[in-house]
C-alpha cells in the first residue's frame, strides 16, 4: 500500500532540476525548484509557512473532571516531525 505522505528521493531531484545553484543564477534556479517543492508539498517547510504540530497533548489517561488543570504530556510524534 502506498504511503500518503510526500516522499522525495533526493537523488531524483538532480534529474528534475537542470540548473545547479551558483552565485549568479538564483532566479533561474528558483524558477525550477519552487514548482518541484510545491508539487511535492514541501514548499511550506522551506518558506516557513507550515505550522509545527503542538509539542504537548492532553494525557488520555487523565480523569475527565473539570476541577484540576488538564494533564499535558509530550506529543509522541513531535520529534519525528522535527
Gaussian input, Z-matrix of N, CA and C with variables (Angstrom, degrees):
# hf/3-21g

backbone

0 1
 N
 C     1     B1
 C     2     B2     1     A1
 N     3     B3     2     A2     1     D1
 C     4     B4     3     A3     2     D2
 C     5     B5     4     A4     3     D3
 N     6     B6     5     A5     4     D4
 C     7     B7     6     A6     5     D5
 C     8     B8     7     A7     6     D6
 N     9     B9     8     A8     7     D7
 C    10    B10     9     A9     8     D8
 C    11    B11    10    A10     9     D9
 N    12    B12    11    A11    10    D10
 C    13    B13    12    A12    11    D11
 C    14    B14    13    A13    12    D12
 N    15    B15    14    A14    13    D13
 C    16    B16    15    A15    14    D14
 C    17    B17    16    A16    15    D15
 N    18    B18    17    A17    16    D16
 C    19    B19    18    A18    17    D17
 C    20    B20    19    A19    18    D18
 N    21    B21    20    A20    19    D19
 C    22    B22    21    A21    20    D20
 C    23    B23    22    A22    21    D21
 N    24    B24    23    A23    22    D22
 C    25    B25    24    A24    23    D23
 C    26    B26    25    A25    24    D24
 N    27    B27    26    A26    25    D25
 C    28    B28    27    A27    26    D26
 C    29    B29    28    A28    27    D27
 N    30    B30    29    A29    28    D28
 C    31    B31    30    A30    29    D29
 C    32    B32    31    A31    30    D30
 N    33    B33    32    A32    31    D31
 C    34    B34    33    A33    32    D32
 C    35    B35    34    A34    33    D33
 N    36    B36    35    A35    34    D34
 C    37    B37    36    A36    35    D35
 C    38    B38    37    A37    36    D36
 N    39    B39    38    A38    37    D37
 C    40    B40    39    A39    38    D38
 C    41    B41    40    A40    39    D39
 N    42    B42    41    A41    40    D40
 C    43    B43    42    A42    41    D41
 C    44    B44    43    A43    42    D42
 N    45    B45    44    A44    43    D43
 C    46    B46    45    A45    44    D44
 C    47    B47    46    A46    45    D45
 N    48    B48    47    A47    46    D46
 C    49    B49    48    A48    47    D47
 C    50    B50    49    A49    48    D48
 N    51    B51    50    A50    49    D49
 C    52    B52    51    A51    50    D50
 C    53    B53    52    A52    51    D51
 N    54    B54    53    A53    52    D52
 C    55    B55    54    A54    53    D53
 C    56    B56    55    A55    54    D54
 N    57    B57    56    A56    55    D55
 C    58    B58    57    A57    56    D56
 C    59    B59    58    A58    57    D57
 N    60    B60    59    A59    58    D58
 C    61    B61    60    A60    59    D59
 C    62    B62    61    A61    60    D60
 N    63    B63    62    A62    61    D61
 C    64    B64    63    A63    62    D62
 C    65    B65    64    A64    63    D63
 N    66    B66    65    A65    64    D64
 C    67    B67    66    A66    65    D65
 C    68    B68    67    A67    66    D66
 N    69    B69    68    A68    67    D67
 C    70    B70    69    A69    68    D68
 C    71    B71    70    A70    69    D69
 N    72    B72    71    A71    70    D70
 C    73    B73    72    A72    71    D71
 C    74    B74    73    A73    72    D72
 N    75    B75    74    A74    73    D73
 C    76    B76    75    A75    74    D74
 C    77    B77    76    A76    75    D75
 N    78    B78    77    A77    76    D76
 C    79    B79    78    A78    77    D77
 C    80    B80    79    A79    78    D78
 N    81    B81    80    A80    79    D79
 C    82    B82    81    A81    80    D80
 C    83    B83    82    A82    81    D81
 N    84    B84    83    A83    82    D82
 C    85    B85    84    A84    83    D83
 C    86    B86    85    A85    84    D84
 N    87    B87    86    A86    85    D85
 C    88    B88    87    A87    86    D86
 C    89    B89    88    A88    87    D87
 N    90    B90    89    A89    88    D88
 C    91    B91    90    A90    89    D89
 C    92    B92    91    A91    90    D90
 N    93    B93    92    A92    91    D91
 C    94    B94    93    A93    92    D92
 C    95    B95    94    A94    93    D93
 N    96    B96    95    A95    94    D94
 C    97    B97    96    A96    95    D95
 C    98    B98    97    A97    96    D96
 N    99    B99    98    A98    97    D97
 C   100   B100    99    A99    98    D98
 C   101   B101   100   A100    99    D99
 N   102   B102   101   A101   100   D100
 C   103   B103   102   A102   101   D101
 C   104   B104   103   A103   102   D102
 N   105   B105   104   A104   103   D103
 C   106   B106   105   A105   104   D104
 C   107   B107   106   A106   105   D105
 N   108   B108   107   A107   106   D106
 C   109   B109   108   A108   107   D107
 C   110   B110   109   A109   108   D108
 N   111   B111   110   A110   109   D109
 C   112   B112   111   A111   110   D110
 C   113   B113   112   A112   111   D111
 N   114   B114   113   A113   112   D112
 C   115   B115   114   A114   113   D113
 C   116   B116   115   A115   114   D114
 N   117   B117   116   A116   115   D115
 C   118   B118   117   A117   116   D116
 C   119   B119   118   A118   117   D117
 N   120   B120   119   A119   118   D118
 C   121   B121   120   A120   119   D119
 C   122   B122   121   A121   120   D120
 N   123   B123   122   A122   121   D121
 C   124   B124   123   A123   122   D122
 C   125   B125   124   A124   123   D123
 N   126   B126   125   A125   124   D124
 C   127   B127   126   A126   125   D125
 C   128   B128   127   A127   126   D126
 N   129   B129   128   A128   127   D127
 C   130   B130   129   A129   128   D128
 C   131   B131   130   A130   129   D129
 N   132   B132   131   A131   130   D130
 C   133   B133   132   A132   131   D131
 C   134   B134   133   A133   132   D132
 N   135   B135   134   A134   133   D133
 C   136   B136   135   A135   134   D134
 C   137   B137   136   A136   135   D135
 N   138   B138   137   A137   136   D136
 C   139   B139   138   A138   137   D137
 C   140   B140   139   A139   138   D138
 N   141   B141   140   A140   139   D139
 C   142   B142   141   A141   140   D140
 C   143   B143   142   A142   141   D141
 N   144   B144   143   A143   142   D142
 C   145   B145   144   A144   143   D143
 C   146   B146   145   A145   144   D144
 N   147   B147   146   A146   145   D145
 C   148   B148   147   A147   146   D146
 C   149   B149   148   A148   147   D147
 N   150   B150   149   A149   148   D148
 C   151   B151   150   A150   149   D149
 C   152   B152   151   A151   150   D150
 N   153   B153   152   A152   151   D151
 C   154   B154   153   A153   152   D152
 C   155   B155   154   A154   153   D153
 N   156   B156   155   A155   154   D154
 C   157   B157   156   A156   155   D155
 C   158   B158   157   A157   156   D156
 N   159   B159   158   A158   157   D157
 C   160   B160   159   A159   158   D158
 C   161   B161   160   A160   159   D159
 N   162   B162   161   A161   160   D160
 C   163   B163   162   A162   161   D161
 C   164   B164   163   A163   162   D162
 N   165   B165   164   A164   163   D163
 C   166   B166   165   A165   164   D164
 C   167   B167   166   A166   165   D165
 N   168   B168   167   A167   166   D166
 C   169   B169   168   A168   167   D167
 C   170   B170   169   A169   168   D168
 N   171   B171   170   A170   169   D169
 C   172   B172   171   A171   170   D170
 C   173   B173   172   A172   171   D171
 N   174   B174   173   A173   172   D172
 C   175   B175   174   A174   173   D173
 C   176   B176   175   A175   174   D174
 N   177   B177   176   A176   175   D175
 C   178   B178   177   A177   176   D176
 C   179   B179   178   A178   177   D177
 N   180   B180   179   A179   178   D178
 C   181   B181   180   A180   179   D179
 C   182   B182   181   A181   180   D180
 N   183   B183   182   A182   181   D181
 C   184   B184   183   A183   182   D182
 C   185   B185   184   A184   183   D183
 N   186   B186   185   A185   184   D184
 C   187   B187   186   A186   185   D185
 C   188   B188   187   A187   186   D186
 N   189   B189   188   A188   187   D187
 C   190   B190   189   A189   188   D188
 C   191   B191   190   A190   189   D189
 N   192   B192   191   A191   190   D190
 C   193   B193   192   A192   191   D191
 C   194   B194   193   A193   192   D192
 N   195   B195   194   A194   193   D193
 C   196   B196   195   A195   194   D194
 C   197   B197   196   A196   195   D195
 N   198   B198   197   A197   196   D196
 C   199   B199   198   A198   197   D197
 C   200   B200   199   A199   198   D198
 N   201   B201   200   A200   199   D199
 C   202   B202   201   A201   200   D200
 C   203   B203   202   A202   201   D201
 N   204   B204   203   A203   202   D202
 C   205   B205   204   A204   203   D203
 C   206   B206   205   A205   204   D204
 N   207   B207   206   A206   205   D205
 C   208   B208   207   A207   206   D206
 C   209   B209   208   A208   207   D207
 N   210   B210   209   A209   208   D208
 C   211   B211   210   A210   209   D209
 C   212   B212   211   A211   210   D210
 N   213   B213   212   A212   211   D211
 C   214   B214   213   A213   212   D212
 C   215   B215   214   A214   213   D213
 N   216   B216   215   A215   214   D214
 C   217   B217   216   A216   215   D215
 C   218   B218   217   A217   216   D216
 N   219   B219   218   A218   217   D217
 C   220   B220   219   A219   218   D218
 C   221   B221   220   A220   219   D219
 N   222   B222   221   A221   220   D220
 C   223   B223   222   A222   221   D221
 C   224   B224   223   A223   222   D222
 N   225   B225   224   A224   223   D223
 C   226   B226   225   A225   224   D224
 C   227   B227   226   A226   225   D225
 N   228   B228   227   A227   226   D226
 C   229   B229   228   A228   227   D227
 C   230   B230   229   A229   228   D228
 N   231   B231   230   A230   229   D229
 C   232   B232   231   A231   230   D230
 C   233   B233   232   A232   231   D231
 N   234   B234   233   A233   232   D232
 C   235   B235   234   A234   233   D233
 C   236   B236   235   A235   234   D234
 N   237   B237   236   A236   235   D235
 C   238   B238   237   A237   236   D236
 C   239   B239   238   A238   237   D237
 N   240   B240   239   A239   238   D238
 C   241   B241   240   A240   239   D239
 C   242   B242   241   A241   240   D240
 N   243   B243   242   A242   241   D241
 C   244   B244   243   A243   242   D242
 C   245   B245   244   A244   243   D243

   B1=1.4470
   B2=1.5266
   B3=1.2964
   B4=1.4565
   B5=1.5244
   B6=1.3102
   B7=1.4551
   B8=1.5257
   B9=1.3198
   B10=1.4583
   B11=1.5229
   B12=1.3293
   B13=1.4499
   B14=1.5257
   B15=1.3529
   B16=1.4549
   B17=1.5184
   B18=1.2975
   B19=1.4549
   B20=1.5163
   B21=1.3070
   B22=1.4517
   B23=1.5114
   B24=1.3135
   B25=1.4524
   B26=1.5204
   B27=1.3162
   B28=1.4563
   B29=1.5257
   B30=1.3213
   B31=1.4651
   B32=1.5202
   B33=1.3171
   B34=1.4636
   B35=1.5177
   B36=1.3151
   B37=1.4620
   B38=1.5228
   B39=1.3294
   B40=1.4608
   B41=1.5190
   B42=1.3069
   B43=1.4547
   B44=1.5277
   B45=1.3053
   B46=1.4597
   B47=1.5261
   B48=1.3197
   B49=1.4638
   B50=1.5236
   B51=1.3293
   B52=1.4635
   B53=1.5185
   B54=1.3148
   B55=1.4534
   B56=1.5182
   B57=1.3080
   B58=1.4646
   B59=1.5289
   B60=1.3096
   B61=1.4586
   B62=1.5235
   B63=1.3139
   B64=1.4623
   B65=1.5288
   B66=1.2897
   B67=1.4538
   B68=1.5341
   B69=1.3274
   B70=1.4633
   B71=1.5255
   B72=1.3127
   B73=1.4629
   B74=1.5343
   B75=1.3074
   B76=1.4599
   B77=1.5302
   B78=1.3438
   B79=1.4758
   B80=1.5298
   B81=1.3197
   B82=1.4634
   B83=1.5222
   B84=1.3228
   B85=1.4596
   B86=1.5264
   B87=1.3304
   B88=1.4631
   B89=1.5279
   B90=1.3280
   B91=1.4620
   B92=1.5238
   B93=1.3218
   B94=1.4660
   B95=1.5231
   B96=1.3112
   B97=1.4685
   B98=1.5286
   B99=1.3288
   B100=1.4687
   B101=1.5275
   B102=1.3338
   B103=1.4695
   B104=1.5308
   B105=1.3249
   B106=1.4715
   B107=1.5222
   B108=1.3253
   B109=1.4646
   B110=1.5231
   B111=1.3204
   B112=1.4615
   B113=1.5290
   B114=1.3222
   B115=1.4606
   B116=1.5235
   B117=1.3127
   B118=1.4674
   B119=1.5219
   B120=1.3190
   B121=1.4712
   B122=1.5289
   B123=1.3209
   B124=1.4571
   B125=1.5245
   B126=1.3133
   B127=1.4600
   B128=1.5235
   B129=1.3096
   B130=1.4685
   B131=1.5337
   B132=1.3302
   B133=1.4604
   B134=1.5224
   B135=1.3125
   B136=1.4570
   B137=1.5236
   B138=1.3335
   B139=1.4619
   B140=1.5287
   B141=1.3217
   B142=1.4633
   B143=1.5141
   B144=1.3234
   B145=1.4591
   B146=1.5293
   B147=1.3208
   B148=1.4736
   B149=1.5248
   B150=1.3006
   B151=1.4562
   B152=1.5190
   B153=1.3151
   B154=1.4580
   B155=1.5250
   B156=1.3304
   B157=1.4596
   B158=1.5283
   B159=1.3232
   B160=1.4618
   B161=1.5274
   B162=1.3162
   B163=1.4616
   B164=1.5260
   B165=1.3348
   B166=1.4643
   B167=1.5241
   B168=1.3224
   B169=1.4639
   B170=1.5216
   B171=1.3129
   B172=1.4686
   B173=1.5216
   B174=1.3106
   B175=1.4605
   B176=1.5237
   B177=1.3398
   B178=1.4643
   B179=1.5298
   B180=1.3313
   B181=1.4632
   B182=1.5245
   B183=1.3334
   B184=1.4654
   B185=1.5241
   B186=1.3244
   B187=1.4623
   B188=1.5271
   B189=1.3042
   B190=1.4634
   B191=1.5238
   B192=1.3342
   B193=1.4621
   B194=1.5333
   B195=1.3265
   B196=1.4579
   B197=1.5261
   B198=1.3143
   B199=1.4560
   B200=1.5330
   B201=1.3397
   B202=1.4656
   B203=1.5339
   B204=1.3200
   B205=1.4703
   B206=1.5339
   B207=1.2950
   B208=1.4654
   B209=1.5223
   B210=1.3144
   B211=1.4621
   B212=1.5219
   B213=1.3116
   B214=1.4575
   B215=1.5201
   B216=1.3061
   B217=1.4618
   B218=1.5279
   B219=1.3375
   B220=1.4651
   B221=1.5257
   B222=1.3089
   B223=1.4669
   B224=1.5280
   B225=1.3343
   B226=1.4674
   B227=1.5272
   B228=1.3156
   B229=1.4624
   B230=1.5286
   B231=1.3506
   B232=1.4613
   B233=1.5260
   B234=1.3192
   B235=1.4639
   B236=1.5210
   B237=1.3344
   B238=1.4640
   B239=1.5231
   B240=1.3362
   B241=1.4586
   B242=1.5173
   B243=1.3615
   B244=1.4612
   B245=1.4992
   A1=108.36
   A2=118.12
   A3=122.61
   A4=110.38
   A5=115.04
   A6=120.79
   A7=109.65
   A8=116.39
   A9=119.97
   A10=112.09
   A11=118.19
   A12=120.18
   A13=110.00
   A14=116.37
   A15=118.60
   A16=110.94
   A17=115.66
   A18=121.23
   A19=106.88
   A20=116.65
   A21=121.33
   A22=108.43
   A23=115.52
   A24=119.88
   A25=106.27
   A26=116.84
   A27=121.54
   A28=111.85
   A29=117.98
   A30=119.16
   A31=111.45
   A32=118.21
   A33=120.18
   A34=112.62
   A35=118.19
   A36=119.65
   A37=110.92
   A38=117.79
   A39=120.18
   A40=111.42
   A41=118.05
   A42=121.38
   A43=111.76
   A44=117.61
   A45=121.88
   A46=110.61
   A47=116.68
   A48=122.58
   A49=108.38
   A50=115.18
   A51=119.66
   A52=112.81
   A53=117.17
   A54=121.12
   A55=108.51
   A56=115.32
   A57=120.25
   A58=108.48
   A59=116.77
   A60=120.74
   A61=110.03
   A62=114.76
   A63=123.08
   A64=107.63
   A65=115.63
   A66=120.83
   A67=112.78
   A68=118.18
   A69=120.78
   A70=114.45
   A71=119.95
   A72=120.06
   A73=113.39
   A74=117.26
   A75=120.46
   A76=113.35
   A77=120.26
   A78=118.87
   A79=113.02
   A80=117.31
   A81=120.51
   A82=110.64
   A83=116.38
   A84=121.00
   A85=110.27
   A86=116.14
   A87=120.84
   A88=111.05
   A89=116.65
   A90=120.58
   A91=111.45
   A92=117.78
   A93=120.84
   A94=112.51
   A95=118.20
   A96=120.76
   A97=112.49
   A98=118.44
   A99=120.73
   A100=112.07
   A101=120.01
   A102=118.36
   A103=113.60
   A104=116.92
   A105=120.02
   A106=109.84
   A107=116.91
   A108=120.37
   A109=111.47
   A110=117.16
   A111=120.47
   A112=110.54
   A113=116.71
   A114=121.73
   A115=111.65
   A116=116.84
   A117=121.54
   A118=112.61
   A119=116.75
   A120=123.13
   A121=112.04
   A122=115.67
   A123=121.50
   A124=113.02
   A125=117.76
   A126=120.91
   A127=111.99
   A128=117.97
   A129=119.98
   A130=111.91
   A131=117.66
   A132=120.08
   A133=110.92
   A134=116.58
   A135=121.73
   A136=110.96
   A137=117.61
   A138=119.82
   A139=113.07
   A140=117.91
   A141=121.70
   A142=115.29
   A143=118.15
   A144=119.62
   A145=113.57
   A146=118.30
   A147=121.11
   A148=109.18
   A149=115.60
   A150=119.36
   A151=108.66
   A152=115.26
   A153=118.39
   A154=109.41
   A155=116.83
   A156=119.31
   A157=109.86
   A158=118.17
   A159=119.51
   A160=111.35
   A161=115.02
   A162=120.92
   A163=111.58
   A164=116.54
   A165=120.77
   A166=110.13
   A167=114.97
   A168=122.34
   A169=108.16
   A170=115.97
   A171=119.72
   A172=109.47
   A173=115.79
   A174=121.06
   A175=109.44
   A176=118.07
   A177=119.54
   A178=112.93
   A179=117.93
   A180=121.63
   A181=112.34
   A182=117.29
   A183=120.57
   A184=110.11
   A185=115.40
   A186=120.90
   A187=109.40
   A188=115.83
   A189=120.96
   A190=113.66
   A191=118.31
   A192=118.42
   A193=109.58
   A194=116.05
   A195=121.43
   A196=113.98
   A197=119.54
   A198=120.55
   A199=114.07
   A200=120.65
   A201=117.35
   A202=110.70
   A203=116.60
   A204=117.95
   A205=109.62
   A206=117.65
   A207=119.62
   A208=111.54
   A209=115.54
   A210=120.83
   A211=109.20
   A212=115.65
   A213=121.07
   A214=109.60
   A215=116.22
   A216=121.55
   A217=107.82
   A218=117.81
   A219=119.65
   A220=110.83
   A221=116.20
   A222=120.46
   A223=108.45
   A224=117.92
   A225=120.83
   A226=114.10
   A227=118.77
   A228=121.12
   A229=113.66
   A230=118.41
   A231=120.03
   A232=111.44
   A233=117.25
   A234=119.89
   A235=112.03
   A236=117.32
   A237=119.96
   A238=110.83
   A239=116.53
   A240=120.21
   A241=110.55
   A242=115.67
   A243=120.16
   A244=108.09
   D1=134.30
   D2=-177.42
   D3=-77.41
   D4=145.61
   D5=178.48
   D6=-79.44
   D7=146.87
   D8=-179.84
   D9=-88.48
   D10=-12.26
   D11=179.87
   D12=-81.18
   D13=145.86
   D14=-178.61
   D15=-69.37
   D16=131.68
   D17=178.17
   D18=-125.26
   D19=127.23
   D20=-179.90
   D21=-116.00
   D22=116.87
   D23=173.48
   D24=-76.02
   D25=110.78
   D26=-172.44
   D27=-61.44
   D28=-26.58
   D29=178.16
   D30=-71.64
   D31=-26.80
   D32=-179.85
   D33=-74.72
   D34=-16.91
   D35=-178.86
   D36=-68.03
   D37=-25.19
   D38=177.41
   D39=-64.32
   D40=-28.00
   D41=179.75
   D42=-86.13
   D43=-18.87
   D44=-179.70
   D45=-88.92
   D46=-41.15
   D47=-178.24
   D48=-97.86
   D49=114.43
   D50=-176.02
   D51=-89.27
   D52=-20.00
   D53=-177.66
   D54=-104.94
   D55=121.80
   D56=176.74
   D57=-81.41
   D58=137.07
   D59=-177.75
   D60=-64.69
   D61=123.12
   D62=177.35
   D63=-126.81
   D64=179.16
   D65=-177.18
   D66=-62.99
   D67=-35.93
   D68=-171.55
   D69=-110.38
   D70=6.18
   D71=-176.78
   D72=-119.19
   D73=26.34
   D74=-178.05
   D75=-56.08
   D76=-45.62
   D77=-179.64
   D78=-60.38
   D79=-40.31
   D80=179.02
   D81=-67.25
   D82=-44.42
   D83=179.29
   D84=-62.76
   D85=-44.04
   D86=-179.11
   D87=-62.29
   D88=-38.81
   D89=179.20
   D90=-63.83
   D91=-23.61
   D92=177.68
   D93=-91.30
   D94=-38.42
   D95=-172.61
   D96=-78.48
   D97=-35.40
   D98=-177.31
   D99=-61.22
   D100=-47.47
   D101=177.85
   D102=-61.81
   D103=-34.43
   D104=178.51
   D105=-66.01
   D106=-47.26
   D107=179.61
   D108=-65.21
   D109=-38.28
   D110=178.58
   D111=-65.87
   D112=-43.12
   D113=179.49
   D114=-62.24
   D115=-37.14
   D116=179.71
   D117=-86.76
   D118=4.59
   D119=-178.79
   D120=58.34
   D121=41.44
   D122=-179.79
   D123=-116.62
   D124=-8.15
   D125=-174.82
   D126=-60.47
   D127=-37.39
   D128=-177.57
   D129=-64.05
   D130=-25.55
   D131=176.98
   D132=-73.86
   D133=-28.50
   D134=-178.98
   D135=-84.42
   D136=-43.09
   D137=-177.11
   D138=-88.85
   D139=-3.51
   D140=174.92
   D141=84.22
   D142=9.96
   D143=-178.10
   D144=-83.80
   D145=-10.55
   D146=175.77
   D147=-76.74
   D148=134.24
   D149=174.98
   D150=-88.92
   D151=138.17
   D152=177.61
   D153=-73.30
   D154=152.44
   D155=176.12
   D156=-69.22
   D157=160.51
   D158=179.36
   D159=-61.97
   D160=144.08
   D161=-179.79
   D162=-72.18
   D163=-30.17
   D164=-179.01
   D165=-127.36
   D166=159.42
   D167=175.75
   D168=-133.40
   D169=164.14
   D170=175.38
   D171=-68.54
   D172=137.71
   D173=179.56
   D174=-68.55
   D175=118.21
   D176=-179.26
   D177=-66.93
   D178=-18.60
   D179=-179.96
   D180=-86.96
   D181=-9.17
   D182=-178.17
   D183=-71.62
   D184=154.64
   D185=177.95
   D186=-67.93
   D187=153.62
   D188=-177.93
   D189=-93.58
   D190=13.41
   D191=179.40
   D192=-77.39
   D193=156.13
   D194=-173.32
   D195=-89.68
   D196=-7.89
   D197=-173.38
   D198=-70.75
   D199=-52.95
   D200=-179.32
   D201=-82.55
   D202=159.75
   D203=174.94
   D204=-64.40
   D205=148.14
   D206=-177.77
   D207=-64.47
   D208=145.50
   D209=178.32
   D210=-83.25
   D211=128.87
   D212=177.86
   D213=-108.70
   D214=141.55
   D215=176.53
   D216=-128.90
   D217=156.48
   D218=176.99
   D219=-61.03
   D220=139.87
   D221=179.10
   D222=-72.76
   D223=124.49
   D224=-174.47
   D225=-59.97
   D226=-36.92
   D227=-175.41
   D228=-91.56
   D229=2.33
   D230=-176.49
   D231=-62.10
   D232=-43.70
   D233=-179.21
   D234=-63.34
   D235=-31.34
   D236=176.69
   D237=-66.49
   D238=-35.34
   D239=-179.50
   D240=-69.23
   D241=-41.43
   D242=-177.98
   D243=-67.60

